[in-house]
Amino acid sequence: MMLREITLSIGALAVLTLSACQSMEQGVGQKASASLDSRSGSNAKGTVNFLWQGHDVLVSGTFSGLKPNSEQGFHVHEKGDCSAPDATSAGGHFNPDTKSHGMPGSGSNHAGDMPNIKSDANGNAVYSAKLSGFAVNNGPTGILGKSVVVHRDPDDYKSQPAGNSGPRIACGLIK
């Protein structure tokens, strides 16, 4: 009987440990934001907010100074450094799981891949997306201290390693 009790205790411990690991990348209400400044000689700027809800992060933002009636690539980048005039100091796309670049939510994409921004006739945009694959914390998939970048051209979600989205026209630190 003693061996059975030990086996049951080990089984219960394994279930609790597995549950704890699965819940480590869930959040409720953690927030971050970024204020994006113009880069590469553009007039683009904006504000982005991140709100963690369970396994998903709600991303919302407002932008101005974009090319009218167009789409722009939009990504979380690996470094929290927007100091270069062309924002190359932000590094590549945030990709902690070393996946290929792709359509957000496809399961085969960088954690930092996000849907394109769509501007109106005045070059302004309001953005909203519900994404997974990253967290609003400092953990391995966390975006705090990273940067968010707007590109001049639309992301084609196919070209490697970055979707052929052109120069970086706005950049901001996520904090």
Residue pairs with C-beta under 8 A, 6 or more apart in sequence:
24 139
25 55
25 135
25 139
25 141
26 54
26 55
27 52
27 53
27 54
27 135
27 136
27 137
28 52
28 53
28 54
29 51
29 52
29 53
30 51
30 52
30 135
30 136
30 137
31 49
31 50
31 51
31 52
31 136
32 49
32 50
32 136
32 143
32 144
32 174
32 175
33 47
33 48
33 49
33 50
33 174
33 175
34 47
34 48
34 147
34 148
34 172
34 173
34 174
34 175
35 46
35 47
35 172
36 44
36 45
36 46
36 47
36 48
36 63
36 148
36 149
36 150
36 170
36 171
36 172
37 45
37 82
37 170
37 171
37 172
38 44
38 45
38 65
38 169
38 170
39 82
39 84
39 85
39 86
39 87
39 167
39 168
39 169
39 170
39 171
40 85
40 86
40 87
40 152
40 167
40 168
40 169
42 65
42 152
42 169
42 170
43 64
43 65
44 63
44 64
44 65
44 66
44 72
44 150
44 169
44 170
45 63
45 64
45 65
45 170
46 61
46 62
46 63
46 64
46 125
46 150
46 170
46 172
47 61
47 62
48 59
48 60
48 61
48 127
48 148
48 172
48 174
49 59
49 60
49 61
50 57
50 58
50 59
50 136
50 143
50 174
51 57
51 58
51 60
51 136
52 135
52 136
52 137
55 132
56 130
56 131
56 132
57 130
57 131
57 132
57 134
57 135
57 136
58 128
58 129
58 130
59 114
59 127
59 128
59 129
59 130
59 131
60 126
60 127
60 128
60 129
61 117
61 125
61 126
61 127
61 128
62 124
62 125
62 126
62 127
63 117
63 119
63 124
63 125
63 127
63 150
63 170
64 123
64 124
64 125
65 123
65 170
66 72
66 117
66 119
66 123
66 124
66 125
66 150
66 169
67 119
67 123
67 152
68 119
68 120
68 121
68 122
68 123
69 119
69 120
69 121
70 118
70 119
70 154
71 116
71 117
71 118
71 119
71 153
71 154
71 155
72 116
72 117
72 119
72 125
72 150
72 151
72 152
72 153
72 154
72 165
72 169
73 116
73 150
73 151
73 152
73 153
73 154
73 155
73 162
73 163
73 165
73 166
74 114
74 115
74 116
74 117
74 127
74 148
74 149
74 150
74 151
74 155
75 93
75 94
75 110
75 112
75 113
75 114
75 148
75 149
75 151
75 155
75 162
75 165
76 93
76 94
76 111
76 112
76 114
76 134
76 143
76 146
76 147
76 148
76 149
76 174
77 90
77 91
77 92
77 93
77 94
77 112
77 146
77 147
77 148
77 149
77 171
78 90
78 91
78 92
78 93
78 94
78 95
78 112
78 146
79 89
79 90
79 91
79 146
79 147
80 90
80 145
80 146
80 147
80 173
80 174
81 89
81 90
81 91
81 147
81 173
82 89
82 90
82 147
82 171
82 172
82 173
83 89
84 90
86 167
86 168
87 147
87 149
87 168
87 170
87 171
88 168
90 147
90 149
90 168
90 171
92 161
92 162
93 101
93 110
93 112
93 113
93 161
93 162
94 110
94 111
94 112
94 134
94 143
94 146
95 110
95 111
95 112
96 111
96 134
96 140
96 141
97 111
97 133
97 141
99 108
99 109
99 110
99 111
100 108
100 109
100 110
100 160
100 161
101 109
101 110
101 113
101 157
101 158
101 159
101 160
101 161
101 162
101 163
102 108
102 109
102 110
102 113
102 157
102 158
103 109
103 113
103 157
104 113
104 114
104 115
104 129
104 131
104 133
104 157
105 131
105 132
109 133
109 157
111 133
111 134
111 141
112 134
112 143
112 146
113 155
113 157
113 163
114 129
114 131
115 129
116 154
116 155
117 125
117 127
117 150
118 125
119 125
133 141
134 141
134 142
134 143
135 141
135 142
135 143
136 142
136 143
136 144
137 144
138 144
138 145
143 174
144 174
144 175
145 173
145 174
145 175
146 173
146 174
147 171
147 172
147 173
147 174
148 171
148 172
148 174
149 168
149 170
149 171
150 168
150 169
150 170
150 171
151 165
151 166
151 167
151 168
151 169
152 165
152 166
152 167
152 168
152 169
153 164
153 165
153 166
154 165
155 162
155 163
155 164
155 165
156 163
156 164
156 165
157 163
158 164
